[in-house]
Every structure is written in C-alpha cells, then in structure tokens.
Amino acid sequence: MLPSYLQQLEMESNGKSVTADGKPLGRPSAPITWGGVGTDAQHAVFQLLHQGTHVVPVEFIACIEAGDSLDPEHHRLLLVSAFAQGAALMTGRENKDLARNYPGDRPSSTILLDRLDARTLGALIAFYEHRTFVNGVLLGINSFDQFGVELGKEMAKSVDDESARAKFDSSTRALIERAGV
C-alpha cells in the first residue's frame, strides 16, 4: 500500500501550479507517483521506463530480509530483479534494431532496507513526508491546501440538480445518463 500512500502524499500535497502567494509556478511541482510490487510492477511499467519517450526517475525500495514464508529463492530473485532493473535503466544497451535499443541514462535510486518492520516503515514514511514538505517550501507552494480536489467534488454534488446538470458538457451528460446516475 506504500505506493498508494505516496501517490496521495506527493501528488495531492505538491500538485500545484501557483505559489503560496498566487503567482504562476512555471515549473513541475511534484512527481507523478505510481508503482507496484515485484515482478508485477516490472511487467506493468518497465517497458515505458526503459524505452519510452519520457525520462522518468525511478525509486526502488527493497528489503534484504524476506517478509513472507515463501521459498527464499523467490525473494532472492525479486532482489536480483530490482537491482538488475536499476542497472539496466542506467546502462541501457545499444542495438541496430531500434525496437531493441535501450538508451540507458535513465535515473534511478535504490533504498535497501535490512527488513520491513514498524521502525523501517515509519522511517520511510517520515522520509517521504519530509521530502514532500521540503519540496513545497523550496517551490514556494502550500503543500497543505488541496483546492485542486474541490472542483470535482463540487461538480459531483451538482449532478442531482437538474439545472446544474445542464451545465455539464454533452459527453459528461451522456455518461451520466448512460450510467443512470
């Protein structure tokens, strides 16, 4: 659940386009945070990371000690995969067949924990919360307002008001009608 928590922490806190004093920010304010666990994450996202047109910084979090009772070889393979993905993102591999060319020079970092327990999880959460707050301070934004989520909530409440519903665009009205809500 850590990726889901970090999504809300980083994107909701620092996903802003204006500074705390109302001036346009003019630069990216927060990472787009998403992720997954083990080889599920590898198959879901690494094609884009290795060969996509966006260079996306990646953070790997791995634990030396397995937190499960599965075969220890399974955990060893997960660790090897995490380390190999970081190395592959960095070094890449040239190939004359452009479909098999990996440009490399893709940034990543790895946080390697001895084990995942209450202490290390708390330290990770404190690290990410502090980083989010400091980024907000450096950018001059208020990490603690969430005005961006209010518009959607306000519009959702107006769906039951027939006159307000008429103000929605035709495609949104069609979706509302098709869903019967």
C-alpha positions in Angstrom: 0.0 0.0 0.0 3.0 2.3 0.2 2.8 3.4 -3.5 -0.9 4.4 -2.9 0.0 6.4 0.2 2.9 8.1 -1.6 0.6 9.0 -4.5 -1.7 10.9 -2.2 1.2 12.4 -0.2 3.3 13.7 -3.1 0.7 14.5 -5.8 -2.0 15.9 -3.6 0.3 17.9 -1.4 2.5 19.4 -4.1 0.5 19.1 -7.3 0.1 22.8 -7.7 0.6 25.4 -10.5 0.7 28.5 -8.4 2.9 29.6 -5.4 1.5 30.2 -2.0 1.3 33.9 -2.9 -0.8 33.2 -6.0 1.9 33.6 -8.7 2.3 31.0 -11.5 4.8 28.4 -10.6 6.1 27.8 -14.2 7.8 24.5 -13.5 6.9 21.0 -12.5 5.8 20.8 -8.8 5.5 17.1 -7.9 6.5 13.8 -9.2 3.9 11.6 -10.8 3.9 8.8 -8.2 2.9 5.2 -9.0 4.3 1.8 -8.5 3.8 -1.8 -7.7 5.4 -4.8 -6.1 7.9 -7.2 -7.5 7.6 -8.6 -10.9 4.0 -7.3 -11.3 5.5 -3.8 -11.3 8.2 -4.9 -13.7 5.8 -6.1 -16.3 3.3 -3.2 -15.9 5.7 -0.3 -16.1 9.2 -1.0 -17.2 8.7 -1.0 -20.9 7.8 2.7 -20.7 10.7 3.3 -18.3 13.3 1.6 -20.5 12.2 2.7 -23.9 9.5 5.3 -23.6 9.9 8.9 -24.7 9.6 10.3 -21.1 12.6 10.0 -18.9 11.1 9.1 -15.5 13.2 9.0 -12.3 12.6 5.7 -10.5 12.9 4.8 -6.9 13.3 1.2 -5.9 12.6 0.1 -2.3 13.9 -3.4 -1.4 14.4 -5.4 1.7 17.2 -7.9 2.3 15.1 -10.0 4.6 12.0 -11.6 3.1 8.8 -10.6 4.9 7.0 -13.8 3.9 7.2 -17.6 4.2 7.7 -18.2 0.5 10.7 -20.1 -0.9 13.8 -17.9 -0.1 14.8 -18.3 -3.8 11.7 -16.3 -4.7 12.8 -13.3 -2.6 16.4 -13.6 -3.9 15.0 -13.4 -7.5 12.9 -10.3 -6.6 16.0 -8.6 -5.2 18.1 -9.5 -8.2 15.4 -8.2 -10.5 15.2 -4.9 -8.7 19.0 -4.4 -8.8 19.2 -5.5 -12.5 16.4 -3.1 -13.5 18.2 -0.2 -11.9 21.5 -1.2 -13.7 19.6 -1.7 -17.0 18.0 1.8 -16.7 21.4 3.3 -16.1 23.5 1.5 -18.7 21.0 0.6 -21.4 22.1 -1.4 -24.4 22.6 -0.3 -28.0 21.1 -2.3 -30.8 20.9 -1.6 -34.5 17.3 -2.7 -34.3 15.7 0.4 -32.8 12.9 -1.7 -31.3 15.5 -3.5 -29.2 17.6 -0.4 -28.4 17.6 0.7 -24.8 19.0 4.3 -24.5 20.1 4.0 -20.8 21.0 7.1 -18.8 17.6 6.7 -17.0 17.8 7.9 -13.4 17.0 5.6 -10.5 17.9 5.2 -6.9 17.5 2.3 -4.5 16.7 2.3 -0.9 17.8 -1.1 0.5 16.4 -1.9 3.9 17.5 -4.8 6.1 13.9 -5.7 6.9 10.5 -4.2 6.7 9.1 -3.7 10.2 7.3 -0.9 12.0 10.5 1.1 12.5 11.7 1.0 8.9 8.2 1.6 7.6 7.9 4.6 9.9 11.3 5.9 8.8 10.3 5.6 5.1 7.1 7.4 5.7 8.9 10.2 7.7 11.5 10.5 4.8 8.8 10.9 2.1 6.7 13.3 4.2 9.8 15.4 5.0 10.9 15.4 1.3 7.4 16.4 0.2 7.3 19.3 2.7 10.8 20.5 1.8 10.0 20.4 -1.9 6.9 22.5 -1.2 8.9 25.0 0.8 11.6 25.2 -1.9 9.0 25.8 -4.6 7.1 28.3 -2.5 3.9 26.4 -2.6 1.5 25.5 0.2 1.7 21.7 0.4 -1.3 21.6 2.8 -4.1 23.1 0.7 -5.9 20.8 -1.6 -8.1 23.2 -3.6 -7.5 21.0 -6.7 -9.7 18.2 -5.4 -12.6 20.5 -4.6 -13.8 21.3 -8.1 -14.6 17.6 -8.9 -16.3 17.2 -5.5 -18.4 20.3 -6.1 -19.4 19.2 -9.6 -20.3 15.7 -8.4 -22.7 17.2 -5.8 -24.4 19.2 -8.6 -25.3 16.1 -10.7 -28.6 15.7 -8.8 -29.6 19.3 -9.5 -31.2 19.2 -13.0 -30.3 22.9 -13.8 -26.7 22.3 -12.7 -26.5 19.1 -14.7 -27.4 21.0 -17.8 -24.2 23.0 -17.4 -22.1 19.9 -17.9 -20.7 19.3 -21.4 -22.6 17.0 -23.7 -20.2 14.0 -23.3 -20.4 14.2 -19.5 -24.2 14.5 -19.6 -24.3 11.4 -21.9 -22.1 9.4 -19.5 -24.3 10.4 -16.5 -27.5 9.4 -18.4 -26.0 6.2 -19.8 -24.9 5.1 -16.3 -28.3 6.1 -14.9 -26.9 8.2 -12.1 
